[in-house]
């Protein structure tokens, strides 16, 4: 790589942290029907939550409900399924001693 071209390059400033949505609330300020999805931290470092009206019978709003609960991907399903147990081979267990 040409170091001369890097010397004149200007660094881009970092993107500002995301600002909280107007409906974001602290945990203690959430009502019984508010979405409890964590969003961002405020300027004091306190975690804020979505605060939108949640779906009936759910903890999250409709937008976050789909992100929280989804079907496992194929590779995840293979990991979650118990491994198929191979049948025991005859003559290798206690049955080889027979009944006395």
C-alpha positions in Angstrom: 0.0 0.0 0.0 1.2 3.5 -0.8 2.1 5.3 2.5 2.0 8.7 0.7 -1.7 8.4 0.1 -2.3 7.4 3.7 -0.4 10.5 5.0 -2.9 12.9 3.4 -6.0 10.9 4.4 -8.2 12.4 7.0 -9.8 10.3 9.7 -13.5 10.3 9.7 -15.2 11.3 13.0 -16.9 8.6 14.9 -20.7 8.4 14.6 -22.6 9.8 17.6 -24.2 7.3 19.9 -27.9 6.6 19.0 -30.3 9.0 20.6 -33.1 7.5 22.7 -36.4 7.3 21.0 -39.0 9.7 22.4 -41.0 6.8 23.9 -37.9 5.2 25.6 -38.2 4.9 29.4 -36.3 3.8 32.4 -37.3 0.5 34.0 -38.9 2.1 37.0 -41.0 4.4 34.7 -42.4 1.6 32.5 -46.1 0.9 32.9 -47.8 -2.5 33.1 -48.5 -2.4 29.3 -45.1 -1.1 28.1 -42.6 -3.0 26.0 -39.6 -4.1 28.1 -37.1 -4.4 25.2 -33.8 -2.8 26.1 -32.8 -0.1 23.6 -30.0 2.3 24.5 -28.4 3.9 27.6 -29.1 7.5 28.4 -26.4 10.1 29.1 -26.1 8.9 32.7 -25.4 5.3 31.6 -28.8 4.0 32.7 -30.4 1.4 30.5 -33.6 2.6 28.7 -36.4 0.4 27.4 -38.7 0.6 24.4 -41.8 1.7 26.2 -44.2 1.2 23.3 -47.6 -0.4 24.0 -47.0 -4.1 24.2 -48.9 -6.9 22.4 -51.7 -8.5 24.4 -50.3 -11.5 26.3 -46.7 -10.6 25.5 -43.8 -8.8 27.2 -42.8 -6.9 24.1 -44.4 -4.7 21.4 -45.2 -6.1 18.0 -41.9 -4.9 16.5 -39.8 -6.5 19.2 -41.9 -9.6 19.6 -40.8 -10.9 16.3 -37.1 -10.4 17.1 -37.4 -12.1 20.5 -39.2 -15.2 19.4 -38.3 -16.9 16.2 -37.9 -20.4 14.9 -34.4 -21.9 15.3 -32.3 -22.0 12.2 -31.4 -25.4 10.8 -27.9 -25.5 12.3 -29.3 -24.3 15.7 -32.0 -27.1 15.5 -29.3 -29.7 15.0 -27.4 -28.5 18.0 -30.5 -28.4 20.2 -31.8 -31.9 19.2 -30.4 -34.7 21.3 -27.9 -36.9 19.5 -29.4 -40.2 18.3 -28.1 -42.9 20.6 -26.7 -45.9 18.8 -28.3 -49.3 19.8 -26.0 -51.4 22.0 -24.0 -54.1 20.3 -24.9 -57.6 21.4 -22.4 -59.4 23.5 -20.6 -56.2 24.8 -22.7 -55.5 27.9 -23.7 -57.4 31.0 -25.8 -59.8 28.8 -22.6 -61.6 27.8 -22.3 -63.1 31.3 -25.8 -64.7 31.0 -28.1 -65.6 33.8 -26.6 -67.8 36.4 
